[in-house]
Amino acid sequence: MSTDTAVSGTGQATVAERRGHRTAKYALILGGLTAFGPLSVDMYLPALPTMTQDLHSTDTALQLTLAAFIVGLGVGQLVVGPLSDAWGRRRPLLVGIAVFVVASVLCAVSPSAEALIAARTLQAFGAAAGVVIARAAVRDLYSGIAMARFFSMLMLVTGLAPILAPVIGGQLLAVTSWRGIFWALTGFGVLLLTVAAFALPEPLPPSRRRPARFGPVMRTYGGLLSDRLFLGYALAVGMAFAGMFAYISGSSFVLQGVYGLSPVEYSIVFGVNGFGLVAASQVNGRIVARFRQRSLLLTGLLATLAGALGMVAAAVFGLGLAGLLPPLFVLVSSIGLIMPNATSLALADHPHTAGSASALLGVVQFLVGGAASPLVGAFGEGSAVPMATIMAVTGMLALVSFGVLTRRHSTTPRPA
């Protein structure tokens, strides 16, 4: 091999290494930003009984702190998305993280449930910036197969957040009070604010920005809602997310209360399912160039429905844990195929309004997903049937949304 060839090969390797380092850096930063929502929603759930006593309040009032956060997260994304399309990603992001930090401090020192509800609403607005801008930044930086691969990589960082957050919160309660959980969220916000300020460049050039006037913003949202493809993918991922919310909110009652697992055994099951989700997302990233994204998404949706129906059968016919856990693993793992592909396909045709599209996608995920959580308890906690049935219904609705609204999909990109 000649010296020129060797030098050329070395140069190509150096470029590839730099791209790999840049991709890994973006994955860590953007993964941390998308973790804002699930960490803030789930970390303090194990502390709710203690908080009720400490704040001399009621269960209903403390549950409003969760509802306020979910509503604030949805509304916040609708506001931040268009602003990031107009001003670039960095300024709204840094302001949003700063708001999250301040609000987390207010949560930690709240003297009453009413004060905590107000602080949680403000915290949600700050978290919304991280969630919506992370997805928009991926659309700014990547397209096509590369975007799907990056969303799969992002699942490696964020896939475990909603699953492990209650476990982390429970461990923190062993060494501190519920206020310590919000101090931990404060520290997480400070860390991400520092990293984003110094390590995340502006991904949206001025030439691609759009004014954030009320009329055009409303027309943009109206256009997205009337876009069958976008709506189909958004509802598919939202319904799949609803199944995950049902799992997160109901699995503790089912696996420990009904099937008698100890907290340690329950944590092991949680961890195994989380590993399946992350593994599926990484497999998706490796094979997405060889298979159509729609085919991979359909596979994930079918696996979700099959897993949910298997759980219903196990619960109805009394097949025990041996019959329940395998389909549950299939269901949770299938999210690793659904999330990156549905998100990538939903954003693919909207490069010039990625912030608004990302915001609307996030609203559908959290509002539709959050609505599933109380349904599990509302239909009874003495059996696995309610949780499994809700997961089956959301799985069916996800498949129907995909099949009906996206069936005329064309591989030719359309103007945003």
C-alpha positions in Angstrom: 0.0 0.0 0.0 1.4 3.4 -0.9 2.1 6.2 1.5 -0.6 8.4 -0.1 -3.2 5.6 0.3 -2.2 5.1 3.9 -2.5 8.8 4.7 -5.8 8.9 2.9 -7.1 5.9 4.9 -5.9 7.5 8.1 -7.7 10.8 7.2 -10.9 8.9 6.5 -10.6 7.1 9.8 -10.1 10.4 11.6 -13.2 11.9 10.0 -15.2 8.8 10.9 -13.9 9.0 14.5 -14.9 12.6 14.8 -18.4 11.9 13.5 -18.7 9.1 15.9 -17.6 11.2 18.9 -20.0 14.0 17.7 -22.9 11.6 17.4 -22.2 10.1 20.9 -22.0 13.6 22.4 -25.3 14.6 20.8 -26.9 11.3 22.0 -25.9 11.9 25.6 -27.0 15.6 25.6 -30.2 15.1 23.7 -30.9 11.9 25.6 -30.6 13.8 28.9 -33.0 16.5 27.6 -35.7 14.0 26.6 -35.3 12.3 30.0 -36.7 15.5 31.7 -40.3 14.5 31.3 -40.2 10.9 32.5 -37.8 11.6 35.4 -40.0 14.5 36.6 -43.2 12.5 36.3 -42.1 9.2 37.8 -39.3 9.8 40.3 -41.4 11.1 43.1 -44.3 8.6 42.7 -43.0 6.3 45.5 -43.1 9.3 47.9 -46.7 10.3 47.3 -48.0 8.7 50.5 -45.3 10.4 52.6 -45.9 13.7 50.9 -49.6 13.5 51.8 -48.8 13.3 55.5 -46.0 15.8 55.4 -48.0 18.5 53.7 -51.2 17.7 55.6 -53.0 17.2 52.4 -55.1 14.6 50.6 -54.4 12.0 48.0 -56.5 13.9 45.4 -54.5 17.1 46.0 -51.2 15.3 45.6 -52.4 13.5 42.4 -53.1 17.0 41.0 -49.3 17.6 41.1 -48.9 14.9 38.5 -51.9 16.1 36.4 -50.5 19.7 36.6 -47.1 18.6 35.3 -48.6 16.6 32.4 -50.8 19.5 31.3 -47.9 21.9 31.7 -45.6 19.7 29.7 -48.2 19.6 26.9 -48.9 23.3 26.8 -45.3 24.2 27.3 -44.3 22.2 24.2 -46.9 23.9 22.1 -45.3 27.2 23.1 -41.7 26.3 23.0 -41.8 24.5 19.6 -42.7 27.5 17.5 -40.4 29.8 19.5 -37.5 27.4 18.7 -38.4 27.5 15.0 -38.2 31.3 15.2 -35.2 31.9 17.5 -33.1 28.8 17.0 -32.9 26.0 19.5 -30.3 27.2 22.0 -31.9 30.3 23.5 -35.3 28.7 24.3 -33.5 25.5 25.5 -31.2 27.4 27.9 -34.1 29.5 29.3 -36.3 26.4 29.6 -33.6 24.5 31.6 -33.0 27.5 33.8 -36.8 27.6 34.5 -36.8 23.9 35.3 -33.9 24.4 37.8 -35.7 27.3 39.6 -39.0 25.4 39.7 -37.3 22.3 41.1 -36.0 24.3 43.9 -39.5 25.7 44.6 -40.8 22.1 44.6 -38.2 21.1 47.1 -39.1 23.9 49.5 -42.9 23.9 48.9 -44.8 24.4 52.2 -48.2 23.1 51.0 -49.8 21.0 48.3 -51.1 24.2 46.6 -47.6 25.6 46.4 -46.3 22.3 45.0 -48.9 22.2 42.3 -47.9 25.7 41.2 -44.2 24.8 41.3 -44.8 21.6 39.3 -46.7 23.5 36.6 -43.7 25.9 36.2 -41.3 22.9 36.3 -43.3 21.3 33.5 -42.9 24.4 31.3 -39.1 24.2 31.7 -39.0 20.5 31.1 -41.0 21.0 27.9 -38.1 22.9 26.3 -35.8 20.0 26.8 -38.3 17.4 25.4 -39.4 19.3 22.3 -36.1 20.8 21.3 -34.2 17.5 21.6 -36.5 16.0 19.0 -36.4 19.1 16.8 -32.6 19.2 17.0 -32.4 15.6 15.8 -34.5 16.6 12.8 -32.2 19.6 12.2 -29.0 17.4 12.3 -30.2 14.3 10.5 -32.7 13.0 7.9 -33.9 9.7 6.5 -32.2 6.5 7.7 -29.6 8.5 9.7 -32.4 10.2 11.7 -34.1 6.8 12.5 -30.7 5.5 13.6 -30.1 8.4 15.8 -33.5 8.1 17.4 -32.7 4.4 18.0 -29.4 5.5 19.7 -31.4 8.0 21.7 -33.5 5.2 23.1 -30.3 3.8 24.6 -30.1 6.8 26.8 -33.8 7.6 27.3 -35.5 4.2 27.0 -34.9 3.3 30.6 -35.9 6.7 32.1 -39.6 6.1 32.5 -39.0 2.6 33.7 -36.2 3.2 36.2 -37.4 6.6 37.5 -39.7 5.1 40.2 -36.9 2.8 41.2 -34.4 5.7 41.5 -37.0 7.6 43.5 -37.5 4.7 45.9 -33.8 4.4 46.4 -33.5 8.1 47.1 -36.3 7.8 49.7 -34.1 5.3 51.6 -31.5 8.0 52.3 -33.5 11.3 52.1 -37.1 12.6 52.1 -39.4 13.4 49.2 -37.8 16.9 49.1 -34.5 15.2 48.4 -35.9 13.9 45.1 -36.6 17.4 43.9 -33.1 18.5 45.0 -31.8 15.6 42.9 -33.9 16.9 39.9 -32.4 20.4 40.6 -28.9 18.9 40.3 -29.8 17.1 37.1 -31.1 20.4 35.6 -27.9 22.3 36.6 -25.8 19.6 35.0 -27.7 19.7 31.8 -27.8 23.5 31.7 -24.0 23.5 32.0 -23.5 20.9 29.4 -25.9 22.4 26.9 -24.4 25.9 27.3 -20.9 24.7 26.5 -21.2 21.6 24.4 -24.3 21.9 22.3 -24.0 24.1 19.2 -26.9 25.8 17.5 -28.4 23.2 15.1 -30.8 25.6 13.3 -29.2 28.2 11.0 -30.9 31.6 10.7 -31.8 30.9 7.0 -34.2 28.1 8.2 -36.0 30.0 10.9 -39.6 31.1 10.7 -41.4 34.0 12.5 -43.3 33.0 15.6 -46.4 35.0 14.9 -49.7 33.8 16.3 -51.5 33.4 12.9 -48.8 31.4 11.1 -48.2 29.3 14.2 -51.9 28.3 14.4 -51.9 27.6 10.7 -48.8 25.4 11.1 -50.5 23.4 13.9 -53.7 23.2 11.8 -51.7 21.9 8.8 -50.0 19.3 11.0 -53.3 18.1 12.4 -54.8 17.8 8.9 -51.7 15.9 7.7 -52.9 12.3 7.6 -49.4 10.9 7.7 -48.2 13.0 10.6 -51.4 12.4 12.6 -51.2 8.6 11.9 -47.7 8.3 13.1 -48.3 10.6 16.1 -51.4 8.6 17.2 -49.5 5.3 16.7 -46.7 6.4 19.0 -49.1 8.1 21.4 -51.2 4.9 21.8 -48.0 2.9 22.2 -46.9 5.3 24.9 -50.3 4.9 26.6 -49.6 1.2 26.9 -46.3 2.0 28.5 -47.9 4.4 31.0 -50.4 1.7 31.9 -47.5 -0.6 32.5 -45.6 1.9 34.6 -48.7 2.9 36.7 -50.2 -0.6 37.1 -47.3 -3.1 37.2 -46.4 -2.5 40.8 -50.0 -3.3 42.0 -50.2 -6.3 39.6 -46.8 -7.9 40.1 -46.5 -7.3 43.8 -50.1 -7.1 45.0 -51.6 -9.8 42.8 -48.7 -12.1 42.0 -46.7 -11.6 45.3 -43.4 -10.4 43.9 -41.1 -8.8 46.5 -39.7 -5.3 45.8 -36.4 -6.8 44.7 -38.0 -9.3 42.4 -40.2 -6.6 41.0 -37.1 -4.4 40.3 -35.5 -7.4 38.5 -38.6 -7.8 36.2 -38.5 -4.1 35.6 -34.9 -4.2 34.7 -35.2 -7.2 32.3 -38.1 -5.5 30.5 -36.1 -2.3 30.3 -33.2 -4.2 28.8 -35.5 -5.7 26.2 -36.7 -2.2 25.2 -33.2 -0.9 24.8 -31.9 -4.0 23.0 -34.8 -3.7 20.5 -34.0 -0.1 19.8 -30.4 -0.9 19.1 -31.3 -3.7 16.8 -33.6 -1.3 15.0 -30.7 1.1 14.5 -28.6 -1.6 12.9 -31.2 -3.0 10.5 -33.1 0.2 9.6 -31.0 0.7 6.5 -32.0 -2.8 5.2 -35.7 -2.7 6.0 -38.4 -0.1 5.4 -39.1 2.0 8.4 -42.8 1.4 8.0 -42.2 -2.4 8.0 -40.2 -2.1 11.2 -42.9 0.1 12.8 -45.6 -2.4 11.7 -43.6 -5.2 13.3 -43.4 -3.3 16.6 -47.1 -2.5 16.5 -48.1 -6.1 15.9 -45.7 -7.3 18.6 -47.3 -4.8 21.0 -50.8 -6.1 20.3 -49.7 -9.7 20.4 -48.0 -9.2 23.8 -51.0 -7.4 25.2 -53.4 -10.1 24.0 -51.1 -12.7 25.5 -51.2 -10.9 28.9 -55.0 -10.8 28.7 -55.1 -14.5 28.1 -52.7 -15.2 30.9 -54.7 -13.1 33.4 -58.2 -14.5 32.3 -57.1 -18.1 32.3 -55.0 -17.9 35.4 -51.7 -18.9 33.8 -49.7 -17.2 36.6 -46.4 -15.4 36.2 -45.0 -18.0 33.8 -47.8 -17.0 31.4 -47.8 -13.3 32.1 -44.1 -12.3 32.0 -43.1 -13.5 28.5 -45.8 -11.5 26.6 -45.1 -8.5 28.9 -41.5 -8.7 27.9 -42.5 -8.8 24.2 -44.8 -5.8 24.7 -42.3 -3.6 26.4 -39.5 -4.5 24.1 -41.6 -3.7 21.0 -41.6 0.0 22.1 -37.9 0.0 21.0 -39.1 -0.5 17.4 -42.1 1.8 17.5 -40.7 5.0 19.1 -37.7 5.7 16.8 -39.4 4.8 13.6 -42.8 6.5 14.3 -41.0 9.6 15.5 -38.6 9.7 12.5 -41.5 9.2 10.0 -43.7 11.8 11.7 -41.0 14.5 11.5 -39.5 13.5 8.1 -41.8 15.7 6.0 -41.5 18.8 8.2 -37.8 20.0 8.2 -38.8 23.7 8.3 -41.3 23.4 11.2 -39.5 20.7 13.2 -40.0 22.5 16.4 -43.8 22.8 16.0 -44.1 19.2 14.7 -42.0 17.9 17.6 -44.2 19.9 20.1 -47.4 18.4 18.7 -45.9 14.9 18.7 -44.9 15.4 22.3 -48.4 16.6 23.3 -50.0 13.6 21.8 -47.6 11.3 23.5 -47.9 12.7 27.0 -51.6 13.6 27.0 -52.8 10.3 25.4 -50.3 8.3 27.4 -51.0 10.1 30.6 -54.8 9.5 30.2 -54.1 5.7 30.4 -52.5 5.8 33.9 -55.6 6.5 36.0 -57.7 4.0 34.0 -55.7 1.1 35.4 -56.7 1.9 39.0 -60.2 2.9 38.0 -61.1 -0.6 36.8 -59.7 -2.4 39.8 -56.3 -3.3 41.2 -57.1 -6.9 42.4 -56.3 -8.5 39.0 -54.0 -8.2 36.0 -57.0 -8.0 33.6 -57.6 -4.2 33.7 -53.9 -3.4 33.0 -53.6 -6.0 30.3 -57.0 -5.0 28.7 -56.0 -1.3 28.6 -52.7 -2.3 27.0 -54.5 -4.4 24.4 -56.9 -1.6 23.6 -54.2 1.0 23.2 -52.2 -1.5 21.1 -55.2 -2.0 18.8 -55.8 1.7 18.5 -52.1 2.3 17.6 -52.3 -0.3 14.9 -55.6 1.1 13.5 -54.2 4.6 13.5 -51.2 3.5 11.6 -53.1 1.3 9.1 -55.9 3.8 8.4 -54.1 7.2 8.4 -50.8 6.2 6.8 -51.8 3.6 4.2 -51.2 5.9 1.3 -47.6 6.7 2.3 -45.3 7.6 -0.5 -41.5 7.2 -0.3 -41.1 10.6 -2.0 -40.7 13.4 0.5 -43.4 16.0 0.5 -42.8 19.7 1.1 -43.2 20.8 4.8 
